[in-house]
Amino acid sequence: QSMQPLESKDIQLLTQLGFMAAARGDTARSQRIFDALALLRPHQAFAHIGIACAWMNAGKASQAVHHLSRVHLPAGDEADILDAFYALALQLAGHMHQSTTLLQQLVQRTAECPESSARRMALSMLGQLPSPCNRTLYPQGPL
């Protein structure tokens, strides 16, 4: 018998389970789940981010750095969000200069996409994202 390909809902369920394990810092379980998902979705960042989050939540950011440094995705949104999490792992591992440099490159690279998640994360980590408190609720004055 041949194995049926996983449906989108199955991938979602496995992803949720992987992130639940990652949230607890359960690197062994999340690694197994996300390694399998990375094989199924090789050009997407979520599985690699999940593995990195597990390492960071386990207090081992250097392991997250090691993992993310070996991942190479095609240029685009997936590579950008992966870089944002790589910069986070670098910060947590104490490599501030390297993290800041990567974040600045990411901000420059995504200048054409002001609403991209990766850009917003990078700007936030650099302290350059405007605070929601600084936005006015009434752009043309109160009603």
C-alpha positions as CSV (number, residue, x, y, z in Angstrom):
1,Q,0.0,0.0,0.0
2,S,1.2,3.5,-0.8
3,M,1.1,6.2,1.8
4,Q,-1.5,9.0,1.3
5,P,0.0,12.5,1.2
6,L,-0.9,14.6,4.2
7,E,-3.7,17.1,3.8
8,S,-3.3,20.7,4.8
9,K,-5.3,20.2,8.0
10,D,-2.9,17.4,8.9
11,I,0.1,19.7,8.4
12,Q,-1.7,22.3,10.5
13,L,-2.3,19.9,13.4
14,L,1.3,18.7,13.3
15,T,2.5,22.3,13.3
16,Q,0.3,23.1,16.3
17,L,1.7,20.0,18.2
18,G,5.2,21.0,17.3
19,F,4.8,24.6,18.6
20,M,3.2,23.2,21.8
21,A,6.3,21.2,22.3
22,A,8.5,24.1,21.4
23,A,6.7,26.4,23.9
24,R,7.6,24.0,26.6
25,G,11.2,23.8,25.4
26,D,10.7,20.1,24.5
27,T,13.4,20.1,21.9
28,A,13.3,16.3,21.3
29,R,9.6,16.2,20.3
30,S,9.5,19.4,18.5
31,Q,12.7,18.5,16.5
32,R,11.1,15.2,15.3
33,I,7.9,16.9,14.3
34,F,9.4,19.9,12.6
35,D,12.1,17.8,10.9
36,A,9.3,15.9,9.2
37,L,7.4,19.1,8.4
38,A,10.6,20.6,6.8
39,L,10.7,17.6,4.5
40,L,7.1,18.1,3.5
41,R,7.4,21.9,3.1
42,P,11.1,22.4,2.2
43,H,10.7,26.0,1.0
44,Q,8.8,27.3,4.0
45,A,10.3,28.7,7.2
46,F,7.8,27.5,9.8
47,A,9.4,24.2,10.6
48,H,12.8,25.8,11.1
49,I,11.3,28.6,13.2
50,G,9.6,25.9,15.3
51,I,12.9,24.1,16.0
52,A,14.6,27.4,16.8
53,C,11.8,28.4,19.2
54,A,12.1,25.1,21.0
55,W,15.9,25.7,21.5
56,M,15.3,29.3,22.6
57,N,12.6,28.3,25.0
58,A,14.9,25.6,26.4
59,G,17.4,28.4,27.2
60,K,19.8,27.2,24.5
61,A,19.7,30.0,22.0
62,S,23.2,29.0,20.6
63,Q,21.6,25.8,19.4
64,A,18.9,27.8,17.6
65,V,21.6,29.9,16.0
66,H,23.4,26.8,14.9
67,H,20.2,25.4,13.4
68,L,19.1,28.5,11.6
69,S,22.6,29.3,10.3
70,R,22.4,26.1,8.2
71,V,19.0,26.8,6.6
72,H,18.9,28.3,3.2
73,L,15.6,29.3,1.7
74,P,14.9,31.0,-1.7
75,A,14.8,34.8,-1.4
76,G,11.4,36.1,-0.4
77,D,9.0,36.3,2.5
78,E,9.9,32.9,3.9
79,A,13.6,33.7,3.9
80,D,12.9,37.1,5.5
81,I,10.9,35.8,8.4
82,L,13.5,33.1,8.9
83,D,16.1,35.9,9.1
84,A,14.0,37.8,11.7
85,F,14.0,34.7,13.9
86,Y,17.7,34.1,13.3
87,A,18.4,37.7,14.5
88,L,16.3,37.0,17.6
89,A,18.3,33.8,18.3
90,L,21.5,35.7,17.8
91,Q,20.4,38.4,20.3
92,L,19.4,35.7,22.9
93,A,22.8,34.0,22.3
94,G,24.6,37.3,23.0
95,H,25.6,38.2,19.5
96,M,24.1,41.7,19.5
97,H,26.3,43.2,16.7
98,Q,25.6,40.3,14.3
99,S,21.9,40.4,15.1
100,T,21.6,44.2,14.6
101,T,23.5,44.0,11.3
102,L,21.1,41.2,10.1
103,L,18.0,43.2,11.2
104,Q,19.2,46.3,9.4
105,Q,19.8,44.3,6.2
106,L,16.3,42.9,6.6
107,V,14.7,46.3,7.0
108,Q,16.5,47.6,3.9
109,R,15.6,44.4,1.9
110,T,11.9,44.7,2.8
111,A,11.6,48.5,2.3
112,E,9.1,47.9,-0.5
113,C,6.9,45.8,1.8
114,P,6.1,48.0,4.8
115,E,3.5,45.6,6.2
116,S,5.6,42.4,6.0
117,S,5.7,40.5,9.2
118,A,9.5,40.1,8.9
119,R,10.0,43.8,8.5
120,R,7.7,44.7,11.4
121,M,9.5,42.2,13.6
122,A,12.9,43.6,12.6
123,L,11.8,47.2,13.2
124,S,10.4,46.2,16.5
125,M,13.6,44.5,17.6
126,L,15.6,47.5,16.5
127,G,13.3,49.8,18.5
128,Q,12.2,51.6,15.4
129,L,8.5,50.5,15.2
130,P,6.2,53.3,16.2
131,S,4.4,52.4,19.4
132,P,0.6,52.0,19.1
133,C,0.4,54.6,21.9
134,N,1.9,57.2,19.6
135,R,-0.8,56.8,17.0
136,T,-3.8,59.0,17.2
137,L,-7.3,57.5,17.3
138,Y,-8.7,60.4,15.5
139,P,-6.5,61.4,12.6
140,Q,-8.7,64.4,11.7
141,G,-9.4,65.4,15.2
142,P,-12.0,64.1,17.7
143,L,-15.6,63.6,16.6
